[in-house]
Amino acid sequence: MLFYSCGTTANKSKISAEMALEGVSNYCHSAYDWSAAEDNPSIMGVEMGEETDSAYHVVFRSYTGALVNFYVDKRSCWRSS
């Protein structure tokens, strides 16, 4: 599943932290049920984790307390675990 398009292989620009966060947030809003957070939006969210030289770590927190970790490669655009 592609979270954010990097464009053609001729375009070798890296994605930014903001682009990584937006891509994962868009995915999580479409893949998970956010109705539990309608009255209290702070119980669910997507936030940046640690950044390495090659990837951004983005964390989705569910209203149940579950955490889903996404690792967005700065060059090839995405991977998750």
Secondary structure, DSSP 8 states (H G I E B T S, - for coil): --SS----TT------HHHHHHHHHHHHHHHS--GGGSS-GGGSEEEEEEE-SSEEEEEEE-TTS-EEEEEEETTT--EE-
